[in-house]
Amino acid sequence: MGGQTQSTTVGQLPTPRTGNSRVPAVLTKVVWTLWILSCAAVVVFLRNTGGWEIAGLAKVDGLTVVMWVTVTFFSGIVHSYSRRYLAGSRTIDRFFGRVFAFTLMVMVLVSADHLAVFGLAWLAMGLVMADLIGHVENWPQAQSAASLARRYFVASSAVLGGALAVLWWGTGATTISGALSATATTPSTILLSAAAALVLAAMIQSALLPFHTWLLSSMTAPTPASALMHAGFVNAGGVLLTRFAPVVTVDAGLMLAIVAIGAASALGGKLLKTVQTDIKGQLGCSTIGQMGFMILQAGLGFFGAAVTHLILHGFYKAYQFLVSGSRIQHESPRQTKSWGALGAVDVIGIGLTALVGGGLFAALTGKGTKLDSGLLLTFVVVLTVVHAGREVVTQASLPTSLRYGALPLVVLPAVAVYATVYRAITGLLAGLPAVGQPAELTVLHGLVAVAFVVAYVAIETGIYKRSRRLYVALVNATQPPAETLLTATEEYNEY
């Protein structure tokens, strides 16, 4: 994988030239300074709930400060990690320049109020990430992967540009805040057209099915760049829908479509992961599924939950990529018990913990206590607790008393932390229009819940493996274009 193995031609040694370069150290300090300033911005925002703005150009609100803190923190981790990871590489300065530029582009994006500035920042963010995917210049597969990603990102920017142009034409406003405030007097057909384009742009950028190919091809990027991509870049879809929530929520039918789109990617990503054999490929498929959950939460009307999800997923996925090398170990497979081997006590323990976890989430957030889309959100939490509980209980190597004791002590605090972070993020986003409005409960929401249960049972029991056609279809769906695949180590030569 790109950045994981540095091979050289026989008899040729790399020629490090970065011993005297101060670029990595300087940019690392600058990024951590930006993180401190972003944290200070949160404090200022909490004292002045109205935020502040540069008229017609930028506006700092709850979403801005939340994303500033998040992206600068992830970028700081990547900068610090990369100083050692790329030590001795002759392209280290270029890598740091691109990662820093990406950080600045995201900070501009989430604070932009002018429609054109927002669109240009979206495009620049994608182009810089494509360059990071193709960081190794003499690696043909990396350049092919970068070219593929660049086409996707340009397409996403073009679709977004169309949406912004429609909003400008329909509302007469050149700023995001102006366009959003004019939605009440704008014809529904114009808003629906813009909303559909916004959803499509979010799907492409967040690698939802069927636009996931660029993400699975991006493994040529150095591992720190992959961490930044999966922890930050793909989350842009959730940020986009949250920023334009008044437009996206204009039509109930579109919100249902967003739920269906998110559910399809959440289930599809889970299935695709089961046929992956390499660690980074599994992490990529996991991201597809997690981005599906993020978009689903936006479709339910819980944009605060979507932002919370992208932040927590970012922490998890950044860590998973940065330690991916240590996960390759020569050891016996972990001994676990299948669902069929679980006893009645195991099933009851998992079930009770899941119900208590769902009740705890509902009590702390107020979601799931009414007949609205909050029920589906709480159901997803319950299903997640079931999965986590199964992982704890099926550890055959642990003593029985320890397994049952760890079940509530590990799972329930995790639910409480998630609910607490969710409330905090929701509070910061409270000033954004249309962010705190749950959708009405429909038959589709019930069908999505049933689909989750059926898919979970099929995967955990292995029933889906009996279909060769399904297996082949899943394998084919995880295969990026042939020109982006490394088939011989001789084809990789960073130097």
VMD Tcl script that draws the C-alpha trace (Angstrom):
set ca {
  {0.00 0.00 0.00}
  {1.10 3.55 -0.65}
  {3.29 4.87 2.07}
  {3.47 1.54 3.88}
  {6.36 -0.05 2.01}
  {9.28 1.85 0.56}
  {11.09 -0.28 -1.97}
  {14.12 0.68 -4.02}
  {15.88 -0.67 -7.06}
  {18.59 -3.24 -6.27}
  {21.85 -1.47 -5.46}
  {20.13 1.89 -5.14}
  {19.56 3.56 -1.78}
  {17.12 6.36 -1.05}
  {18.67 9.77 -0.79}
  {17.08 11.50 2.16}
  {17.44 15.24 2.05}
  {15.03 16.38 4.74}
  {17.36 16.43 7.72}
  {17.65 20.24 7.58}
  {14.10 20.95 6.40}
  {12.01 22.88 8.89}
  {8.76 22.64 6.92}
  {7.28 19.60 8.77}
  {8.08 21.02 12.22}
  {6.84 24.51 11.39}
  {3.56 23.36 9.82}
  {2.93 20.95 12.68}
  {3.27 23.79 15.19}
  {1.02 26.01 13.06}
  {-1.72 23.37 12.89}
  {-1.69 22.78 16.63}
  {-1.83 26.56 17.10}
  {-4.90 26.61 14.85}
  {-6.45 23.92 17.04}
  {-5.88 26.01 20.17}
  {-7.38 29.03 18.44}
  {-10.34 26.92 17.32}
  {-10.96 25.82 20.90}
  {-10.86 29.48 21.89}
  {-13.39 30.19 19.14}
  {-15.76 27.69 20.78}
  {-15.47 29.57 24.08}
  {-16.12 32.89 22.36}
  {-19.09 31.41 20.51}
  {-20.62 30.07 23.72}
  {-20.35 33.53 25.27}
  {-21.72 35.19 22.14}
  {-24.30 32.75 20.78}
  {-24.88 34.90 17.73}
  {-21.41 34.14 16.37}
  {-19.73 36.66 14.11}
  {-19.28 37.26 10.40}
  {-17.52 39.10 7.61}
  {-20.46 40.50 5.73}
  {-21.05 38.70 2.45}
  {-17.99 36.51 2.75}
  {-17.77 34.37 5.91}
  {-19.91 33.50 8.90}
  {-18.84 31.71 12.06}
  {-21.60 29.70 13.75}
  {-21.92 26.50 15.76}
  {-21.17 24.21 12.83}
  {-18.09 26.28 11.96}
  {-16.47 26.12 15.39}
  {-17.28 22.42 15.82}
  {-15.66 21.53 12.50}
  {-12.72 23.87 13.08}
  {-11.86 22.07 16.32}
  {-12.39 18.66 14.74}
  {-10.42 19.12 11.52}
  {-7.48 20.92 13.14}
  {-7.22 18.20 15.78}
  {-7.19 15.41 13.19}
  {-4.76 17.39 11.05}
  {-2.50 17.96 14.05}
  {-2.41 14.23 14.74}
  {-1.61 13.49 11.09}
  {1.09 16.17 10.98}
  {2.73 14.86 14.15}
  {2.51 11.24 13.02}
  {3.86 12.00 9.54}
  {7.04 13.66 10.81}
  {8.28 10.23 11.84}
  {6.38 8.18 9.26}
  {7.87 10.06 6.29}
  {11.24 10.87 7.84}
  {13.90 10.54 5.15}
  {11.47 10.82 2.26}
  {12.50 13.36 -0.33}
  {8.85 14.33 -0.86}
  {8.06 15.03 2.79}
  {7.83 18.82 2.31}
  {5.38 18.42 -0.53}
  {3.28 16.02 1.52}
  {3.13 18.40 4.49}
  {2.29 21.30 2.20}
  {-0.68 19.42 0.77}
  {-1.98 18.22 4.14}
  {-1.74 21.75 5.52}
  {-3.45 23.17 2.44}
  {-6.25 20.63 2.84}
  {-6.72 21.73 6.44}
  {-7.02 25.36 5.41}
  {-9.50 24.51 2.65}
  {-11.78 22.69 5.09}
  {-11.60 25.61 7.52}
  {-12.56 27.99 4.71}
  {-15.37 25.69 3.57}
  {-17.14 25.47 6.93}
  {-16.89 29.22 7.50}
  {-17.75 30.37 3.96}
  {-20.97 32.32 3.53}
  {-20.57 33.43 -0.07}
  {-21.88 30.80 -2.47}
  {-18.89 31.10 -4.79}
  {-16.36 30.83 -1.95}
  {-18.11 27.71 -0.66}
  {-18.10 26.10 -4.11}
  {-14.44 26.95 -4.77}
  {-13.37 25.64 -1.35}
  {-15.24 22.38 -2.05}
  {-13.41 22.00 -5.38}
  {-9.99 22.91 -3.94}
  {-10.47 20.45 -1.07}
  {-11.11 17.64 -3.55}
  {-8.19 18.51 -5.81}
  {-5.74 18.58 -2.89}
  {-7.01 15.23 -1.64}
  {-6.60 13.75 -5.13}
  {-2.99 14.95 -5.12}
  {-2.45 13.20 -1.78}
  {-3.86 9.96 -3.22}
  {-1.29 10.21 -6.02}
  {1.51 11.42 -3.77}
  {4.01 8.85 -5.07}
  {4.73 10.31 -8.51}
  {6.55 7.34 -10.06}
  {3.89 4.83 -9.11}
  {1.51 4.32 -12.08}
  {-1.25 2.84 -9.91}
  {-1.15 5.83 -7.58}
  {-1.46 8.24 -10.49}
  {-4.39 6.26 -11.90}
  {-6.12 6.28 -8.51}
  {-5.53 10.02 -8.21}
  {-6.93 10.60 -11.69}
  {-10.03 8.55 -10.86}
  {-10.60 10.39 -7.59}
  {-10.07 13.73 -9.30}
  {-12.80 12.95 -11.83}
  {-15.22 12.07 -9.04}
  {-14.36 15.20 -7.07}
  {-14.69 17.47 -10.09}
  {-18.05 15.87 -10.85}
  {-19.15 16.45 -7.26}
  {-18.03 20.09 -7.50}
  {-19.90 20.52 -10.78}
  {-23.10 19.14 -9.25}
  {-22.65 21.34 -6.20}
  {-21.99 24.32 -8.45}
  {-25.27 23.61 -10.21}
  {-27.11 23.51 -6.89}
  {-25.56 26.80 -5.77}
  {-26.37 28.41 -9.13}
  {-30.01 27.31 -8.83}
  {-30.21 28.78 -5.34}
  {-28.70 32.05 -6.53}
  {-31.08 32.20 -9.48}
  {-34.13 31.27 -7.40}
  {-33.47 33.46 -4.37}
  {-31.38 36.28 -5.81}
  {-28.95 35.91 -2.88}
  {-25.21 35.51 -3.28}
  {-24.68 34.26 0.28}
  {-25.65 30.99 1.93}
  {-27.37 32.75 4.81}
  {-29.32 34.92 2.37}
  {-30.39 31.97 0.26}
  {-31.48 29.97 3.30}
  {-33.49 32.84 4.73}
  {-35.33 33.18 1.41}
  {-36.44 29.55 1.20}
  {-39.91 30.40 2.55}
  {-40.65 32.55 -0.51}
  {-38.82 30.45 -3.11}
  {-40.81 28.12 -5.41}
  {-40.67 24.53 -4.19}
  {-39.56 23.22 -7.59}
  {-36.41 25.37 -7.44}
  {-35.63 24.26 -3.90}
  {-36.27 20.61 -4.75}
  {-33.92 20.80 -7.74}
  {-31.20 22.38 -5.63}
  {-31.77 19.88 -2.81}
  {-31.49 16.88 -5.14}
  {-28.18 18.23 -6.49}
  {-26.89 18.82 -2.96}
  {-27.70 15.23 -2.00}
  {-25.95 13.90 -5.11}
  {-22.83 15.99 -4.39}
  {-22.82 14.68 -0.81}
  {-23.14 11.07 -2.02}
  {-20.14 11.39 -4.33}
  {-17.91 13.11 -1.78}
  {-18.84 10.69 1.02}
  {-18.30 7.64 -1.22}
  {-21.82 6.30 -0.85}
  {-22.95 3.50 -3.13}
  {-22.61 3.49 -6.11}
  {-19.90 6.21 -5.93}
  {-17.60 4.21 -3.64}
  {-15.06 3.16 -6.28}
  {-12.81 6.17 -5.78}
  {-12.49 5.41 -2.07}
  {-11.51 1.78 -2.59}
  {-8.95 2.91 -5.18}
  {-7.44 5.49 -2.82}
  {-5.35 2.99 -0.85}
  {-2.32 4.24 -2.79}
  {-2.28 7.29 -0.52}
  {0.26 7.33 2.30}
  {-1.36 5.96 5.44}
  {-1.48 9.36 7.22}
  {-3.31 10.79 4.20}
  {-5.74 7.87 4.32}
  {-6.38 8.63 7.99}
  {-7.13 12.27 7.17}
  {-9.32 11.22 4.25}
  {-11.45 8.77 6.22}
  {-11.56 10.96 9.32}
  {-12.27 14.24 7.56}
  {-12.72 14.37 3.82}
  {-15.54 11.85 3.42}
  {-17.46 13.60 6.21}
  {-17.97 16.58 3.92}
  {-21.29 15.12 2.76}
  {-22.75 15.38 6.25}
  {-21.42 18.92 6.64}
  {-22.96 19.90 3.29}
  {-26.43 18.59 4.17}
  {-26.28 20.20 7.61}
  {-25.23 23.57 6.21}
  {-28.10 23.52 3.69}
  {-30.65 21.83 5.97}
  {-33.49 24.32 5.15}
  {-33.15 23.39 1.47}
  {-32.75 19.64 2.01}
  {-35.77 19.43 4.33}
  {-38.09 21.27 1.95}
  {-39.70 18.04 0.73}
  {-40.69 15.06 2.88}
  {-40.30 12.71 -0.07}
  {-36.68 13.78 -0.54}
  {-35.97 13.21 3.14}
  {-37.32 9.67 2.78}
  {-35.07 9.20 -0.26}
  {-32.08 10.33 1.82}
  {-33.00 7.76 4.48}
  {-33.19 5.03 1.82}
  {-29.87 6.11 0.26}
  {-28.14 6.15 3.64}
  {-29.60 2.78 4.64}
  {-28.50 1.19 1.34}
  {-24.91 2.34 1.83}
  {-24.91 1.38 5.51}
  {-26.01 -2.18 4.68}
  {-23.93 -2.34 1.49}
  {-20.76 -1.25 3.25}
  {-21.27 -3.90 5.90}
  {-21.68 -6.61 3.25}
  {-18.72 -5.39 1.20}
  {-16.51 -5.51 4.28}
  {-17.20 -9.22 4.75}
  {-15.46 -10.15 1.48}
  {-12.39 -7.95 2.01}
  {-9.16 -9.69 3.02}
  {-6.77 -6.77 3.56}
  {-6.99 -4.37 6.50}
  {-7.12 -1.09 4.58}
  {-9.78 -2.51 2.26}
  {-11.90 -3.50 5.25}
  {-11.49 -0.04 6.72}
  {-12.55 1.49 3.39}
  {-15.73 -0.61 3.24}
  {-16.41 0.23 6.87}
  {-16.24 3.92 5.98}
  {-18.79 3.41 3.21}
  {-21.17 1.88 5.72}
  {-20.54 4.53 8.37}
  {-21.09 7.35 5.90}
  {-24.38 5.66 5.05}
  {-25.40 5.87 8.71}
  {-24.39 9.54 8.75}
  {-26.54 10.37 5.72}
  {-29.41 8.30 7.15}
  {-29.37 10.38 10.32}
  {-29.54 13.54 8.24}
  {-32.52 12.07 6.39}
  {-34.27 11.48 9.72}
  {-33.90 15.19 10.42}
  {-31.27 14.72 13.12}
  {-28.42 16.74 11.64}
  {-26.87 17.03 15.09}
  {-26.66 13.24 15.21}
  {-25.05 13.21 11.75}
  {-22.38 15.70 12.86}
  {-21.81 13.74 16.08}
  {-21.47 10.55 14.05}
  {-18.91 12.02 11.67}
  {-16.81 13.32 14.56}
  {-16.80 10.08 16.55}
  {-16.28 8.03 13.39}
  {-13.39 10.32 12.51}
  {-11.65 9.60 15.82}
  {-12.16 5.87 15.42}
  {-11.15 5.65 11.77}
  {-8.10 7.90 12.11}
  {-6.84 5.66 14.90}
  {-7.57 2.50 12.90}
  {-5.59 3.70 9.88}
  {-2.64 5.00 11.87}
  {-2.26 1.63 13.65}
  {-3.16 -0.49 10.61}
  {0.43 -1.71 10.25}
  {0.45 -3.17 13.75}
  {-2.76 -5.09 13.01}
  {-0.90 -7.42 10.65}
  {0.12 -10.22 12.99}
  {0.97 -13.89 12.62}
  {-1.25 -15.55 15.19}
  {-4.07 -18.04 15.53}
  {-7.56 -16.79 14.71}
  {-9.41 -15.33 17.68}
  {-11.66 -17.85 19.34}
  {-15.25 -16.69 19.40}
  {-18.63 -18.31 19.81}
  {-21.20 -18.04 17.05}
  {-24.78 -16.94 17.73}
  {-25.85 -20.56 17.42}
  {-23.53 -21.55 20.24}
  {-24.84 -18.89 22.62}
  {-26.92 -20.06 25.53}
  {-30.14 -18.58 26.83}
  {-28.25 -16.55 29.45}
  {-26.03 -15.04 26.73}
  {-28.99 -14.01 24.59}
  {-30.92 -12.61 27.55}
  {-27.87 -10.67 28.73}
  {-27.29 -9.13 25.31}
  {-30.99 -8.35 24.87}
  {-31.36 -6.68 28.27}
  {-28.20 -4.65 27.78}
  {-29.46 -3.49 24.36}
  {-32.82 -2.45 25.79}
  {-31.19 -0.62 28.69}
  {-28.78 1.04 26.25}
  {-31.65 2.21 24.05}
  {-33.54 3.48 27.09}
  {-30.45 5.30 28.34}
  {-29.97 6.98 24.97}
  {-33.64 8.00 24.86}
  {-33.52 9.34 28.41}
  {-30.39 11.40 27.79}
  {-31.38 12.79 24.38}
  {-35.18 12.65 24.34}
  {-35.08 10.78 21.02}
  {-37.27 7.72 20.66}
  {-39.82 8.90 23.20}
  {-42.30 10.09 20.59}
  {-43.84 8.65 17.43}
  {-41.39 10.26 15.04}
  {-38.15 9.39 13.26}
  {-36.39 9.42 16.64}
  {-37.65 5.87 17.10}
  {-35.52 4.67 14.19}
  {-32.50 6.56 15.53}
  {-32.90 4.86 18.91}
  {-33.44 1.51 17.19}
  {-30.08 1.90 15.43}
  {-28.49 2.51 18.84}
  {-30.16 -0.66 20.18}
  {-28.92 -2.70 17.23}
  {-25.41 -1.29 17.70}
  {-25.50 -2.32 21.36}
  {-26.59 -5.82 20.33}
  {-23.56 -6.07 18.03}
  {-21.19 -4.71 20.68}
  {-22.68 -6.99 23.30}
  {-22.23 -9.99 21.07}
  {-18.55 -9.07 20.58}
  {-18.07 -9.04 24.36}
  {-20.05 -12.16 25.23}
  {-18.60 -14.31 22.44}
  {-15.02 -13.89 23.67}
  {-14.55 -17.57 24.51}
  {-11.09 -16.89 25.96}
  {-12.53 -14.74 28.77}
  {-13.93 -16.21 32.00}
  {-17.73 -16.29 32.14}
  {-18.00 -13.89 35.08}
  {-15.70 -11.39 33.39}
  {-17.67 -11.54 30.13}
  {-21.01 -10.84 31.77}
  {-19.55 -8.19 34.03}
  {-17.85 -6.39 31.17}
  {-21.03 -6.36 29.06}
  {-22.85 -3.53 30.88}
  {-19.67 -1.89 32.19}
  {-18.27 -1.43 28.69}
  {-21.33 -0.94 26.53}
  {-23.56 1.30 28.65}
  {-20.88 3.95 29.42}
  {-20.15 4.07 25.67}
  {-23.84 4.80 25.00}
  {-23.80 7.49 27.69}
  {-20.73 9.12 26.15}
  {-22.32 9.09 22.69}
  {-25.54 10.61 24.03}
  {-23.63 13.28 25.95}
  {-21.55 14.27 22.92}
  {-24.72 14.29 20.84}
  {-26.41 16.70 23.25}
  {-23.36 18.95 23.30}
  {-23.12 19.07 19.50}
  {-26.87 19.63 19.18}
  {-26.58 22.54 21.59}
  {-23.84 24.14 19.50}
  {-25.91 23.68 16.33}
  {-29.11 24.98 17.93}
  {-28.87 28.29 16.11}
  {-28.80 26.70 12.65}
  {-32.14 26.71 10.79}
  {-34.08 23.44 10.33}
  {-31.46 21.36 12.16}
  {-33.57 20.21 15.10}
  {-36.72 19.08 13.28}
  {-37.35 15.30 13.29}
  {-39.20 13.80 10.34}
  {-42.57 12.13 10.65}
  {-42.55 8.37 11.11}
  {-43.54 6.48 7.94}
  {-43.79 2.94 6.64}
  {-40.39 3.37 4.96}
  {-38.75 3.92 8.33}
  {-40.25 0.63 9.50}
  {-38.99 -1.13 6.39}
  {-35.50 0.24 6.98}
  {-35.57 -1.14 10.54}
  {-36.64 -4.55 9.23}
  {-33.91 -4.46 6.56}
  {-31.28 -3.76 9.23}
  {-32.43 -6.73 11.31}
  {-32.56 -9.08 8.31}
  {-29.11 -7.99 7.08}
  {-27.61 -8.29 10.55}
  {-28.98 -11.79 11.05}
  {-27.87 -12.86 7.55}
  {-24.32 -11.60 8.13}
  {-23.90 -12.89 11.68}
  {-25.25 -16.34 10.84}
  {-23.41 -16.55 7.50}
  {-26.57 -17.37 5.56}
  {-25.66 -14.87 2.85}
  {-22.54 -16.93 2.03}
  {-24.71 -19.69 0.61}
  {-25.43 -17.57 -2.43}
  {-22.50 -17.70 -4.86}
  {-24.04 -14.97 -6.98}
  {-24.22 -12.62 -4.01}
  {-20.62 -13.40 -3.05}
  {-19.36 -12.78 -6.58}
  {-21.40 -9.58 -6.81}
  {-19.91 -8.33 -3.54}
  {-16.36 -9.19 -4.61}
  {-16.86 -7.42 -7.94}
  {-18.29 -4.38 -6.18}
  {-15.15 -4.09 -4.04}
  {-12.77 -4.25 -7.00}
  {-11.42 -0.86 -8.04}
  {-10.35 -0.32 -11.67}
  {-7.52 -2.63 -12.71}
  {-5.16 0.25 -13.48}
  {-5.23 1.28 -9.80}
  {-4.26 -2.16 -8.47}
  {-0.68 -3.14 -7.60}
  {-0.12 -6.64 -8.99}
  {3.67 -6.85 -8.60}
  {5.88 -5.18 -6.02}
  {8.33 -4.23 -8.76}
  {5.74 -1.76 -10.03}
  {6.10 0.27 -6.82}
  {9.20 2.42 -6.53}
  {8.91 5.61 -4.54}
  {12.44 6.65 -5.40}
}
mol new
graphics top color blue
foreach p $ca { graphics top sphere $p radius 0.5 }
foreach p [lrange $ca 0 end-1] q [lrange $ca 1 end] { graphics top cylinder $p $q radius 0.2 }
display resetview
